[in-house]
């Protein structure tokens, strides 16, 4: 069995149905740890990890999983520690690491601090810390499952703005052995760059540029072969290594489109999903989901990991108010597995009326930071107003979509659409961030992983 449970037991959906229908079976399952573990995995939206059961027993995994299921919805963190980051340091979260980029004259250092995870048996005392000297870089993306770290540098060149990518092994910082070359450089054009982000998905990666004037541009790159191509759509998100979901305009309307990128040199549109005509003037983008999109690259150390089929997709929409007041904000949420290509010509374009039946839409009235998405969870932050900052604390909010919910009712009137065919039922929890955690500082940003909520605080109160 190679440390895995028997195939006949790896059927959490059918086990769940049986347990709901027959209470006697549930009583038996509670007495048999392997079955109970499968059941708890299903309820948590998790899958059994690659660590052999000879190294960590089912009972040990079950104890960890039970704690994991209790702590996340309650936003109850068992460990908290702080890292001091100077104002001149570029920092972020990727691949389960906090990265810090510091300049030292003509040289730069990249410091990597692994985030704790009890799913991978790494408490804070056992996390790994790496430090490398590097040429000038501004951005980093990591994929631990492939021991890959990609860094980028923007520079002025004779014919516009250039970008250099470096492909390195995470542990040695030498050239990654499977990369076509250690570096890849390209030209972005002449329009000033406002922001750059990078996402790795298997052998493919996307380098997205927010340009001055509101335009977006995306380079899709196979880092194993260096086959590359440009997209100039509003926003993109990987469905898997060979497919993107893309926000674009078609026939005068905003749509979501499935792009086949198996051959980057010949990208094909496989299906369109119409969005509401009322969003025609809206700014539409994805709330990036930071959990793995595929079973192909789970962490080798994970005892359990998020089930890719349970990921939610969130589309953030900001619409100008017709009366000139504050913009109207909506979050469209749907199970990501809903989006699939079709071979039927009459199904290549799906109307909003049809697929809205599977959606939830939440109206966002207050000024919040977020959304931040990981697996089947959405987290956002409400900061107190400046006038009340001395007495009020920032509030973290989590919306968790259980794969097999007990309730069929939405818990908040903020949901303006609950499609009758939606499989998602939100469970909403709010918690004030303790004063000792923020120490009178403003929360500037948040990052969300499978195991951690990382708060980036301002330099002073």
C-alpha positions in Angstrom: 0.0 0.0 0.0 3.1 2.2 0.2 1.9 3.9 3.3 -1.5 4.9 1.9 -4.9 3.7 2.9 -6.5 0.9 0.9 -8.2 2.2 -2.3 -11.6 0.9 -1.1 -11.4 3.3 1.8 -10.3 6.4 -0.3 -14.0 7.2 -1.0 -14.9 10.0 1.5 -18.0 11.2 -0.4 -19.6 7.7 -0.2 -18.5 7.3 3.3 -20.1 10.6 4.2 -23.4 9.7 2.6 -23.5 6.4 4.5 -22.7 8.1 7.8 -25.4 10.6 7.3 -28.0 8.0 6.4 -27.1 5.4 9.0 -26.2 6.5 12.5 -25.2 3.0 13.4 -22.4 3.1 10.8 -21.2 6.4 12.3 -20.9 4.8 15.7 -18.8 2.0 14.2 -16.6 4.5 12.3 -15.9 6.4 15.5 -14.4 3.2 16.9 -12.2 2.6 13.8 -9.5 5.2 13.3 -8.7 4.7 9.6 -12.3 5.2 8.6 -12.8 8.1 11.0 -9.7 9.7 9.5 -11.1 9.4 6.0 -14.4 10.9 7.2 -12.6 13.9 8.9 -10.5 14.5 5.8 -13.7 14.8 3.8 -15.2 17.3 6.3 -12.1 19.4 6.2 -11.7 19.4 2.4 -8.3 17.6 2.8 -6.6 14.6 1.3 -4.2 12.1 2.8 -0.6 13.3 2.4 2.5 11.5 0.9 4.2 10.9 4.3 4.1 7.1 4.9 1.8 5.9 7.6 4.8 4.0 9.0 6.3 7.4 9.9 3.1 9.0 11.3 0.2 6.7 12.3 -3.4 7.3 11.4 -4.1 8.1 15.0 -1.4 10.7 15.1 -2.7 12.2 11.8 -6.3 12.1 13.1 -5.3 14.1 16.3 -3.5 16.8 14.2 -6.4 16.9 11.7 -9.0 17.3 14.5 -7.0 20.2 16.0 -6.7 21.7 12.5 -10.5 21.5 12.0 -11.3 23.2 15.3 -8.7 26.0 15.2 -9.2 27.3 11.7 -12.9 28.2 11.7 -12.5 29.8 15.2 -9.4 31.7 14.0 -7.6 30.3 17.1 -3.9 30.3 16.5 -1.7 28.3 18.8 1.6 30.0 18.0 2.5 33.6 17.3 5.8 35.1 16.6 7.1 38.3 15.1 9.8 39.2 12.6 11.2 42.7 12.4 11.3 44.0 8.8 12.9 47.3 7.9 11.1 49.8 5.8 13.7 49.4 3.0 13.2 45.6 2.8 11.1 44.0 0.1 9.1 41.1 1.7 6.3 38.7 0.9 5.0 35.1 1.3 5.4 32.4 -1.3 5.6 28.6 -1.1 5.4 28.5 2.7 8.3 30.9 3.2 8.6 34.5 4.2 11.1 36.1 1.9 13.1 39.3 2.6 15.2 41.1 -0.1 17.8 43.5 1.2 20.2 45.8 -0.7 23.8 46.1 0.4 25.4 48.5 -2.0 25.7 46.6 -5.3 24.8 43.3 -3.8 21.5 41.9 -2.5 20.7 39.3 0.0 17.6 37.0 0.0 16.6 35.6 3.3 14.0 32.8 3.5 12.2 31.9 6.7 10.0 28.9 6.6 6.5 29.3 8.1 5.5 26.7 10.8 3.2 23.9 9.9 2.0 21.0 12.1 0.7 19.3 8.9 4.4 18.9 8.0 5.7 18.3 11.5 7.5 21.7 11.5 6.7 23.7 14.7 8.4 27.1 15.0 11.5 25.6 16.6 12.1 23.3 13.5 11.5 25.7 10.7 14.3 26.2 8.1 16.2 29.5 7.5 18.2 30.2 4.3 20.2 33.2 3.2 21.7 33.8 -0.2 23.7 36.5 -2.0 22.1 37.5 -5.3 22.2 40.0 -8.1 19.6 42.8 -7.9 16.1 41.4 -7.6 12.7 42.8 -6.6 10.3 39.8 -6.6 10.4 36.1 -5.7 8.1 33.1 -6.3 8.7 29.7 -4.7 7.5 26.1 -5.3 9.0 23.8 -2.6 7.5 20.7 -4.3 9.9 21.3 -7.2 12.7 22.9 -5.2 12.2 25.9 -7.4 12.8 29.6 -6.7 12.2 32.2 -9.4 13.4 35.8 -8.9 12.9 38.8 -11.1 14.6 42.1 -11.8 13.3 45.1 -13.9 15.8 47.3 -15.7 15.9 50.0 -18.4 17.2 48.8 -21.8 17.7 50.5 -25.1 14.3 49.6 -26.5 12.2 50.0 -23.4 11.8 48.1 -20.1 13.4 44.8 -19.7 12.9 42.0 -17.2 15.4 39.2 -16.1 14.2 36.0 -14.5 16.5 33.7 -12.5 15.7 30.0 -12.1 17.4 28.5 -9.1 17.4 25.5 -6.8 15.7 26.4 -3.5 18.3 24.7 -1.4 21.6 25.4 -3.2 20.7 28.6 -5.0 22.5 27.2 -8.1 20.8 26.9 -11.5 17.7 24.7 -11.2 18.7 21.4 -12.8 15.5 21.1 -14.8 15.3 24.7 -16.0 16.2 25.3 -19.7 18.7 28.0 -18.6 19.6 29.8 -15.4 18.1 33.1 -16.7 15.5 34.3 -19.1 15.2 37.9 -20.2 12.5 39.7 -22.2 11.1 43.2 -23.1 7.8 44.5 -21.7 7.6 47.7 -23.8 7.8 51.4 -22.8 4.8 51.8 -20.5 5.9 52.2 -16.9 5.3 49.2 -14.6 3.2 49.7 -11.5 3.4 46.2 -10.1 4.7 42.7 -10.9 3.5 39.3 -9.6 4.6 35.7 -10.4 2.7 32.4 -10.0 4.2 28.9 -10.6 2.0 26.0 -11.7 3.9 22.9 -12.5 6.1 23.5 -15.6 4.2 26.7 -16.4 4.4 30.1 -14.8 2.7 33.5 -15.3 4.5 36.8 -14.8 1.7 39.5 -14.6 2.4 43.2 -15.1 0.1 46.0 -13.9 1.0 48.9 -16.2 0.4 52.6 -15.8 -3.0 53.6 -17.1 -4.7 50.5 -15.8 -3.6 48.0 -18.5 -2.5 44.5 -17.6 -0.1 42.2 -19.5 0.8 38.6 -18.7 3.7 36.5 -19.9 3.0 32.7 -19.9 6.2 30.8 -19.7 7.2 27.1 -19.7 10.3 27.3 -17.5 11.4 23.8 -18.6 11.5 24.7 -22.3 11.3 28.6 -22.4 8.3 28.5 -24.7 6.5 31.8 -24.0 3.6 33.9 -25.1 1.9 37.2 -24.1 -1.7 37.8 -23.0 -3.2 41.2 -22.7 -6.4 40.3 -20.8 -7.6 41.9 -17.5 -6.6 39.1 -15.1 -5.7 35.4 -15.2 -5.7 32.4 -12.8 -4.4 28.8 -13.3 -7.0 26.1 -13.4 -4.2 23.6 -13.9 -0.9 23.4 -15.7 -2.5 23.5 -19.1 -5.5 25.7 -18.6 -6.1 29.3 -17.5 -9.3 31.1 -16.5 -9.2 34.6 -17.9 -11.2 37.8 -17.4 -11.6 39.5 -20.7 -14.1 41.4 -23.0 -16.1 39.6 -25.7 -18.9 41.0 -27.8 -19.0 44.1 -25.6 -19.5 42.1 -22.4 -17.2 41.0 -19.6 -16.6 37.2 -19.7 -14.6 34.5 -18.0 -12.8 32.3 -20.6 -11.0 29.0 -20.4 -7.7 29.2 -22.3 -5.9 26.0 -23.3 -2.2 26.8 -22.9 -0.8 23.2 -23.4 0.9 24.8 -26.4 1.8 28.3 -25.4 2.5 29.2 -29.0 -1.1 28.4 -30.0 -3.3 29.4 -27.2 -7.0 28.4 -27.8 -10.2 29.7 -26.1 -12.2 26.6 -25.1 -15.2 28.2 -23.4 -16.8 31.5 -22.4 -18.9 32.3 -19.3 -20.8 35.5 -19.6 -20.7 38.0 -16.7 -23.5 40.4 -15.8 -23.9 43.3 -18.3 -24.1 45.6 -15.2 -20.4 44.9 -14.7 -19.4 46.2 -18.1 -17.6 49.2 -16.6 -16.3 47.4 -13.5 -12.8 46.5 -12.5 -12.8 42.7 -12.3 -10.0 40.5 -11.0 -9.4 37.2 -9.2 -8.7 36.9 -5.5 -5.7 34.5 -6.0 -6.1 31.1 -4.4 -2.8 30.2 -2.8 -3.5 26.4 -2.2 -2.2 23.8 -4.7 -4.2 23.4 -7.9 -3.2 19.8 -8.5 -2.4 16.6 -6.7 0.8 16.3 -8.8 3.0 18.4 -6.5 1.9 18.0 -2.9 4.5 18.8 -0.2 6.5 15.7 0.4 6.3 16.4 4.2 2.6 16.8 4.4 0.5 14.4 6.5 -2.6 15.9 4.8 -3.1 18.7 2.3 -6.0 20.7 0.8 -8.0 18.8 -1.8 -7.5 20.7 -5.1 -11.1 19.7 -6.2 -12.5 21.7 -3.2 -10.9 25.0 -4.0 -13.2 28.0 -4.3 -12.8 30.7 -7.0 -13.4 34.3 -6.0 -13.9 37.1 -8.5 -13.6 40.6 -7.0 -15.7 43.2 -8.7 -15.6 47.0 -8.2 -18.3 49.0 -10.0 -18.4 52.8 -10.1 -21.5 54.2 -8.4 -23.9 55.8 -10.9 -24.5 58.7 -8.4 -20.8 59.4 -8.0 -20.6 58.0 -4.5 -18.4 55.1 -3.2 -17.8 52.2 -5.6 -20.0 49.1 -5.3 -18.0 46.0 -4.4 -19.1 42.4 -4.9 -17.4 39.1 -4.5 -18.5 36.3 -6.7 -17.7 32.9 -5.3 -18.1 29.5 -6.9 -16.4 26.1 -6.7 -13.5 26.2 -9.1 -14.1 22.8 -10.5 -17.3 24.2 -12.1 -15.2 25.5 -15.0 -14.5 22.8 -17.6 -14.1 22.7 -21.3 -16.7 21.1 -23.5 -16.7 19.4 -26.9 -20.3 20.5 -27.7 -20.4 23.6 -30.0 -23.8 24.7 -28.5 -22.1 24.8 -25.1 -19.1 26.9 -25.9 -20.7 30.1 -24.5 -22.6 29.9 -21.2 -25.0 32.6 -20.4 -24.9 34.4 -17.0 -28.5 33.4 -16.4 -27.4 29.8 -16.5 -24.2 29.6 -14.6 -25.2 32.2 -12.0 -27.4 29.4 -10.6 -24.2 27.9 -9.2 -22.8 31.1 -7.8 -22.8 33.1 -4.5 -22.4 36.9 -4.5 -21.5 38.8 -1.4 -21.9 42.6 -1.3 -19.0 44.3 0.5 -20.2 47.5 2.1 -17.3 48.5 4.4 -13.7 49.3 3.6 -11.9 46.0 4.0 -8.5 44.6 3.2 -8.8 41.5 1.1 -10.1 39.1 0.0 -7.4 36.5 0.6 -8.2 32.9 -0.5 -6.7 29.5 0.3 -8.4 26.3 -0.6 -12.0 26.6 0.6 -11.4 29.6 2.9 -11.7 33.3 2.3 -10.2 35.8 4.8 -10.6 39.5 5.0 -9.7 42.2 7.5 -11.6 45.2 8.8 -9.4 47.9 10.1 -10.8 50.4 12.7 -11.3 54.0 11.5 -8.6 56.5 12.4 -10.9 58.2 14.9 -11.5 55.0 16.8 -8.1 53.4 16.4 -7.1 53.8 20.0 -10.1 51.8 21.4 -11.1 49.5 18.5 -9.1 46.5 17.3 -8.8 45.3 13.7 -11.1 42.3 13.0 -10.3 39.2 11.0 -13.1 37.5 9.2 -13.2 34.1 7.8 -15.7 32.5 5.4 -15.2 28.8 5.3 -17.0 26.6 2.8 -17.3 23.1 4.2 -17.3 20.4 1.5 -20.2 18.6 3.3 -22.1 21.2 5.3 -24.8 20.4 7.8 -26.7 23.7 7.2 -28.3 24.8 4.0 -28.9 28.4 5.0 -26.7 31.5 4.5 -25.8 33.2 7.7 -25.6 36.8 6.5 -27.9 39.2 4.6 -24.8 40.5 2.8 -25.2 37.6 0.3 -27.2 39.2 -2.5 -27.2 36.0 -4.7 -27.4 32.4 -3.6 -27.7 30.3 -6.7 -30.0 27.3 -6.2 -27.4 24.9 -7.7 -24.5 26.3 -5.6 -22.8 23.6 -3.6 -21.2 26.2 -1.3 -22.6 27.0 2.2 -20.6 29.7 4.0 -19.7 29.5 7.6 -18.7 33.0 8.8 -16.6 33.7 11.9 -15.2 37.1 13.1 -12.4 37.6 15.7 -10.7 40.8 16.9 -7.0 40.7 16.5 -5.6 40.9 20.1 -4.0 44.2 21.1 -0.8 42.4 22.0 -0.5 41.1 18.5 -0.7 44.4 16.7 0.9 46.5 19.5 -1.0 49.6 18.4 0.1 49.3 14.8 -2.0 49.4 11.6 -2.4 46.1 9.7 -1.1 47.0 6.2 -1.5 43.7 4.5 -2.3 40.0 5.0 -1.1 36.7 3.5 -2.9 33.4 3.8 -1.5 29.9 3.6 -2.8 26.4 4.5 -1.4 26.8 8.0 -0.9 30.5 8.7 -2.3 34.0 8.7 0.5 36.5 8.3 -0.1 40.1 9.3 2.2 42.8 7.9 2.1 45.7 10.4 3.0 49.4 9.8 6.2 50.8 11.3 4.5 52.7 14.1 1.2 53.4 15.9 
